[in-house]
Amino acid sequence: MSFEGVLFAKSADRHGYTIDDVTYAVTHPIRRASFDRDGARYVKLTGEHHGDPLVPSIEVMMKILPGRGIVVFHVNAEQGNFWSKDQQ
């Protein structure tokens, strides 16, 4: 699925979250980190989730490809070990 330069990879759709959920989390961040690898910038973030009091925040991972767009490849309810996982 694609929306205004953002590709929502099939792997990001596994848990039923949408591009709207990702947009909300990105604009309401809780924590964010980024790193560069192979000419791309990877962004790992947690942000607020709207509409479900049982899921107050979601975790998002995306890859920014200069001149080509953004690929969101992971979205899920925030898990306790998300920030302890190796990001590289």
N, C-alpha and C positions, 0 to 999 in steps of 0.2 A: 504494500500500500504506500502511496506517496502523497505528500501534501506540501505545496509551496517549498520545494527544495529539500524536504525532509522525507527520507525513505524509512518506513516503519517495517523493519525486517520481520520475516515470519517468526523468528525466535522471540521477538519482542511481544508478539501476540499470544504467546503460550498461556498467559495467566488472565487474559480477558481485559487488559487495560488498553486504552485508546491514545491516539495522538493528543486528544484534548486533555487527558490525564497527565501526559508528559508535559504539555505546554503549561498546565497549571503548576506542576511540581517545579519546573524550571523558573517560573516567575514567582514562586513562593518557596525559595530554597531554604533548607535547614543546614546542609553541609555540602561542600563541593570540593573536588580535587581534579586535577588534570595532569596529563603527561603526554609527551610526544614519542611516537614510535613509527618508523617506516614512512615518514613524511605526512603522517596524520596526527591530529590531536585527539586524544581520548579524554572524555569527560565522564566522571563518576560522580553521581549526586544523589542526595536524598532531598525530597521536597514534600510539602504538604499535599495531601490528597483530599479531594472534595467529594461530598456525597455519601460517605460511608463512615460512620463513627467507629466502626470496628477496625478500619484501616486508616489511621490518621496520617501516615506518610508512606511514600513509595520510593523505591530505589530505581535508578535509571542509569544505564550505561549507553554512551553513544560515541561515534567516531565522526570527527569533522574532517572532511577531505577538501583541502583548499581548492577553490574553483569548481568543485563538483557537488558539494552539498553535505548533508548530515545523514548519517545512518544510525538510527536508534536500534540497538540489538538486544537490549535487556530491559525489562520493566517487570517489577513484582512488588508486592507489599513488602515494606522494609523488614528485613530479617536481622536478627541479633548479630550475625557474623559478617554482615555486608562490608563493614569498614575494616575488619581484621583480615580479610582476604587480600592476597597479594595483587596489587593493581598492575603489575608489569609482568 
